[in-house]
């Protein structure tokens, strides 16, 4: 067994395991210590975890999970169906699953669901509405010990059931874990993991070169290139999409022709080259190519200025269009440079941007949640779930936190069909139809993903980052 593996991340944070987060650094640590009924495999699809099998009834409402026998938490207490029942019921609470601007994310899917444990190895979940994509939610439903999870000091010494157990921490700087010899997946070869917070990519790369760490994630490709042959590098993209939300409730973007025109006018590759020094991947649709249902179409849409101008003229803006843009100073950190670059591109179709800068990032999110944006605003879209993006951000009947007035009846009908479709292959095809429809009538302006590299010491040619950009320590060589 390898004595100690040091992992460098840009962020070290211990949060409630059932918080709604898509931060890859946070998820890497959570998934080292905690298990859910299912987990994501290398390709981003779901594979068994605490449950060895599951079934979904024809009504797409009743789920039955069969748990692995002999499961235990790190403190030795049993992880049976009753403990799992507690954990899923905890996700129903209004104080659980909050994220910036969007409280109780899990509750909107699990609210009113009936959860039962008919025997120690069987768990059933009956949702109020058909929800064939419920695994997208349950993958975040980490099992928590009922006697500990709601104690105020739980995060001082978190107890899960994962491949590694908490050993100690220095807040915001370091987390230490030791291998769980009783993990259901078998003991891992690493005896201890030490997670260090090193905010700068260059500093993470330098530490790898100096031999002070064995793994580093979210490296810029340029910094990863400095590592030479002493480590194995794998380039990957962050599924979080950098976008501009468009105010489709009022103003120019209430006209689908204007939304389509802006999408056609943008040169994504040029933006990536200018703003990210090339460290990005073009985004042609509302979700990434790693998402379930993304169509096999080229993501780097070729700009078509002629068609863009014609659409604007048809919509009544042949003499030009002035748009007001909200722009934060961080998250994404390149927001201001991006908006300047976009303004230069849109000027080619006689569109002028007036920028309104917002320094308070929390207030910025609240402004968006309260539907008080101007014509457009810099934002991101992060759930690794096509279903969640459609439901929370695009469905006009839900009017979620990040919905900005868009409506497409055909896409909403497809979403309703997908929710009732038990067969995963058929459901993926329905999501693909939504993807294609939203290419023609975009709800927002999709631009790109950030491109990163991960490095692991030694020669490991078969090692890869997971499709969702999360370091899965259970697969380390």
C-alpha positions, 0 to 999 in steps of 0.5 A: 500500500502506498503510504501517503498521496498528496493531492493539490487543489485550488480549493479545500472546503468541508461542507454539508455532504448534501449541499447542492454543489457542482464544484469539482474540488469539493465533490472530489473530497465528498466522494472520497468520504461518502457514498450514495446509492449510485455514483458516476462512472468514468463516462459520467453515467451511473453505476452501482454504489451502496445499492447493488441494483435498482428498478423503476416501475412503469409509472416512473414514480416508484424506485426500488433499491437493493442495498449491499449487505454488511454496509457500515459507516466509518464509526462502525454503525450499520448502514442499512435501509433505515439509515438510507431512508433517513438520508434521503428524507433529510434531502427533502428538508427546506434547509438542505440542498441550498446553493447560491440563490437557489434554496432547497434544490433537492426538495423540488424533486423529492418533496412529498415523496414517500420513502420506505424501508420494508427490510434492512436491504430494501429501500423504496422511493415513490415520487409525486410526479414521474421522475425517470431521471431521479438518479441525477438527484440521488447521486448527491444523496450521500448516506449519513449516520442518523445519530451524527449528521445533524449535530452542530459539530459534524463537519469537525469530524465528518463520518461517512462510509466511503473509501477514505475516512476523515482524519483531521483538517486545517480549515481551508488549507488541508484535509487528511484522510486514511483508507477505510479497510472495510469499504464495500469496493475493497481497500484502496492502495493509498494508505493516506490522502492529504489534500492541500489548498494551493490556489494558483495553478503555477504553484501546483505545477511547481510542487509537482515538479519538486516532488512535494505532491503526487496529484494536482488538478485544474492545472492550466494546460500551459502549467501542465506542460512544465511537468515533463515526463515525471508525471502523467497528464490528462487534459479535460474540460470542466462541464460548467458552461460559461454563458450569457443568460438572456432576458427573454421576458422583455426587450429584444431577446423576447424575440427568438430571432434576436437570440438566434442572431446573437448565437450565430454572430459569436466566434467561440474559438476566437473568444477562447483564444483571446480571453483564455489563451486557448484553454477552453472548449467551444460550447454549441448547445445548452449542455456539454458533450459529456451530458446525457442527450447532447447531440453529436454535432460540432460544438464550435458553431461557425459564425454566420454574420450574414444570417445574423444580420438578416435575422436582426433586420427581420426582427426590426433591428436592421439599423442596429441594436443596443443591449444592456449587459450585466457583468460581475467582476469574478465567477467567472473571473474573466467576465469583464475581459469576455464582455469586452471581447464579445462587444467587439465581435457583436459590433460586426453585426451593428450590435452595441453593448452597454456594460453594467458592472456588479462587484458584489457577487452574492448581490449579482446572483440575487439580482438574477434570481429575482429576474432583474437583469438587463438584456443579458448577463454573464453567468454559468450553468453547472449541473451535470444533468441534462434533466436538471438544466431543462427543469430548473433553468428552461421550463417556463412552468417551473420558473426556477431561480435561473429562468429568465422568461424563456418559453418553448412549448415543444421542449417542455413537451419533450421534458414531460415525455422524458420524465415518464420514459423508463428506458434510459436509451429512449430517454436519452434520445428524447433529451437529444431532441431537446438539445437539437431544438434548443440549438435552433431556439437558444434560451441563452448564449452558450460560449465555452468550457474551461480546459484544464489538466490533471497530473499524477506522478509516474507513468499511468497511461490508462488513468483519466479524469472522470467525464464530469471533471471530478477526481475519483480517488477510488480509481487511483492506481 
